[in-house]
Amino acid sequence: MKSCLKNRWVLLEHIAHPEDQKGFHFDLLIEDKDNCRTWRLHDFPVLDGPALSVFSIAPHKLYWLERRVGLVSGGRGWVYRLIGGQFKGTLPGDPTELIKLDLIQNGQPIVILEIFNTLCKFRSVQSQNLIR
């Protein structure tokens, strides 16, 4: 059954990908029309912690926004859903622009997500400092 929710996001732990030196990484997926903008993070994001390096990767199918656990095709390991919800804000069309979204879970804003170039920051809702 396809979800009728829009503006979804999810943070997945991806285990046993053959290219991972540590044996795992995290995938951040943000719903964008018919697919998900996707970034790979090598470290778990810490609220109000340091900015993390992120790498934009190929768009993922909307399917991954709803999965709790799943085997990735091509022998690329497993993914496990860590957290997810909806977001408020607009994804810019230009990938070089700052992305700033309110991540929402159970109807409440929980995190302000900022992505600029190759840096990602998870800020508490009370914090208003930007990456730049």
C-alpha beads as a LAMMPS data file, in Angstrom:
LAMMPS data file: protein, C-alpha beads

132 atoms
131 bonds

1 atom types
1 bond types

-500.0 500.0 xlo xhi
-500.0 500.0 ylo yhi
-500.0 500.0 zlo zhi

Masses

1 110.0

Atoms # bond

1 1 1 0.000 0.000 0.000
2 1 1 1.403 3.411 -0.979
3 1 1 1.510 6.097 1.699
4 1 1 -0.444 9.294 1.089
5 1 1 1.883 11.264 3.382
6 1 1 4.138 13.813 1.705
7 1 1 7.387 15.523 2.686
8 1 1 8.817 12.443 4.385
9 1 1 12.358 11.838 5.596
10 1 1 14.242 8.915 7.092
11 1 1 17.679 8.106 8.513
12 1 1 18.784 4.557 7.710
13 1 1 21.733 2.567 8.980
14 1 1 23.296 0.696 6.058
15 1 1 25.296 -2.347 7.134
16 1 1 27.690 -4.577 5.167
17 1 1 28.010 -2.383 2.075
18 1 1 31.141 -3.701 0.292
19 1 1 32.688 -0.215 -0.051
20 1 1 32.466 0.659 3.677
21 1 1 35.745 0.425 5.566
22 1 1 33.910 0.576 8.907
23 1 1 31.285 -1.913 7.767
24 1 1 28.426 0.595 7.928
25 1 1 27.272 4.092 7.063
26 1 1 24.052 6.098 7.344
27 1 1 21.726 7.192 4.547
28 1 1 19.608 10.327 4.900
29 1 1 16.634 10.345 2.523
30 1 1 14.394 13.363 1.876
31 1 1 11.266 12.920 -0.249
32 1 1 11.437 14.972 -3.444
33 1 1 8.466 14.342 -5.763
34 1 1 8.869 10.844 -7.266
35 1 1 12.091 9.851 -5.466
36 1 1 14.313 10.767 -2.525
37 1 1 17.302 13.040 -2.450
38 1 1 19.882 10.952 -0.659
39 1 1 23.086 11.621 1.249
40 1 1 25.610 9.221 2.757
41 1 1 26.971 10.017 6.217
42 1 1 29.909 8.061 7.626
43 1 1 29.116 9.081 11.204
44 1 1 25.915 9.187 13.226
45 1 1 24.599 12.770 13.511
46 1 1 24.684 14.281 16.988
47 1 1 22.162 16.980 17.886
48 1 1 24.016 20.317 18.077
49 1 1 27.256 18.411 17.467
50 1 1 29.877 19.219 14.868
51 1 1 28.991 19.454 11.191
52 1 1 29.383 16.128 9.418
53 1 1 30.683 15.396 5.959
54 1 1 27.903 14.218 3.657
55 1 1 28.016 12.926 0.133
56 1 1 25.120 13.309 -2.237
57 1 1 24.398 9.951 -3.865
58 1 1 21.945 8.737 -6.484
59 1 1 18.267 9.347 -5.721
60 1 1 16.564 6.462 -3.919
61 1 1 13.073 5.072 -4.457
62 1 1 10.238 6.251 -2.209
63 1 1 9.958 2.640 -1.112
64 1 1 12.807 3.173 1.395
65 1 1 10.841 5.811 3.304
66 1 1 8.434 3.119 4.512
67 1 1 10.724 0.150 5.108
68 1 1 11.803 -0.776 8.655
69 1 1 14.444 -3.236 7.460
70 1 1 15.438 -4.401 4.003
71 1 1 17.980 -6.293 1.979
72 1 1 19.690 -4.081 -0.609
73 1 1 19.987 -5.538 -4.098
74 1 1 23.301 -6.484 -5.653
75 1 1 24.874 -7.820 -2.456
76 1 1 25.107 -4.325 -0.969
77 1 1 24.051 -5.237 2.557
78 1 1 21.061 -4.399 4.749
79 1 1 19.361 -1.195 5.867
80 1 1 17.602 -0.532 9.145
81 1 1 15.354 2.449 9.774
82 1 1 16.588 4.487 12.742
83 1 1 14.212 7.448 12.713
84 1 1 11.930 9.254 10.308
85 1 1 8.910 11.456 9.925
86 1 1 7.863 14.428 7.846
87 1 1 9.559 17.734 7.137
88 1 1 8.511 21.334 6.793
89 1 1 10.318 23.563 4.330
90 1 1 11.250 23.561 0.662
91 1 1 14.019 21.716 -1.104
92 1 1 15.833 24.158 -3.385
93 1 1 16.142 23.208 -7.039
94 1 1 19.802 24.237 -7.101
95 1 1 21.955 21.630 -5.289
96 1 1 24.498 24.304 -4.323
97 1 1 21.935 26.219 -2.231
98 1 1 21.534 25.778 1.513
99 1 1 18.930 23.177 2.481
100 1 1 17.221 24.024 5.756
101 1 1 14.285 21.875 6.858
102 1 1 12.378 21.288 10.084
103 1 1 12.299 17.551 10.689
104 1 1 9.052 16.519 12.363
105 1 1 8.142 13.358 14.226
106 1 1 4.663 12.665 15.615
107 1 1 3.581 16.173 14.623
108 1 1 6.347 17.947 16.593
109 1 1 9.502 19.598 15.196
110 1 1 12.472 17.661 16.580
111 1 1 15.463 18.840 14.541
112 1 1 16.516 21.558 12.142
113 1 1 18.453 19.924 9.312
114 1 1 20.967 22.004 7.396
115 1 1 22.932 20.763 4.400
116 1 1 25.314 23.031 2.551
117 1 1 27.725 21.644 -0.048
118 1 1 29.331 18.668 1.724
119 1 1 28.411 19.558 5.311
120 1 1 25.387 18.498 7.306
121 1 1 24.239 19.728 10.710
122 1 1 21.424 18.582 12.987
123 1 1 20.423 21.482 15.246
124 1 1 18.034 21.601 18.131
125 1 1 14.839 23.503 17.378
126 1 1 15.969 26.323 19.715
127 1 1 19.290 26.817 17.868
128 1 1 19.331 29.225 14.918
129 1 1 23.023 29.283 13.918
130 1 1 23.741 28.352 10.321
131 1 1 26.595 26.219 8.975
132 1 1 28.104 29.080 7.026

Bonds

1 1 1 2
2 1 2 3
3 1 3 4
4 1 4 5
5 1 5 6
6 1 6 7
7 1 7 8
8 1 8 9
9 1 9 10
10 1 10 11
11 1 11 12
12 1 12 13
13 1 13 14
14 1 14 15
15 1 15 16
16 1 16 17
17 1 17 18
18 1 18 19
19 1 19 20
20 1 20 21
21 1 21 22
22 1 22 23
23 1 23 24
24 1 24 25
25 1 25 26
26 1 26 27
27 1 27 28
28 1 28 29
29 1 29 30
30 1 30 31
31 1 31 32
32 1 32 33
33 1 33 34
34 1 34 35
35 1 35 36
36 1 36 37
37 1 37 38
38 1 38 39
39 1 39 40
40 1 40 41
41 1 41 42
42 1 42 43
43 1 43 44
44 1 44 45
45 1 45 46
46 1 46 47
47 1 47 48
48 1 48 49
49 1 49 50
50 1 50 51
51 1 51 52
52 1 52 53
53 1 53 54
54 1 54 55
55 1 55 56
56 1 56 57
57 1 57 58
58 1 58 59
59 1 59 60
60 1 60 61
61 1 61 62
62 1 62 63
63 1 63 64
64 1 64 65
65 1 65 66
66 1 66 67
67 1 67 68
68 1 68 69
69 1 69 70
70 1 70 71
71 1 71 72
72 1 72 73
73 1 73 74
74 1 74 75
75 1 75 76
76 1 76 77
77 1 77 78
78 1 78 79
79 1 79 80
80 1 80 81
81 1 81 82
82 1 82 83
83 1 83 84
84 1 84 85
85 1 85 86
86 1 86 87
87 1 87 88
88 1 88 89
89 1 89 90
90 1 90 91
91 1 91 92
92 1 92 93
93 1 93 94
94 1 94 95
95 1 95 96
96 1 96 97
97 1 97 98
98 1 98 99
99 1 99 100
100 1 100 101
101 1 101 102
102 1 102 103
103 1 103 104
104 1 104 105
105 1 105 106
106 1 106 107
107 1 107 108
108 1 108 109
109 1 109 110
110 1 110 111
111 1 111 112
112 1 112 113
113 1 113 114
114 1 114 115
115 1 115 116
116 1 116 117
117 1 117 118
118 1 118 119
119 1 119 120
120 1 120 121
121 1 121 122
122 1 122 123
123 1 123 124
124 1 124 125
125 1 125 126
126 1 126 127
127 1 127 128
128 1 128 129
129 1 129 130
130 1 130 131
131 1 131 132
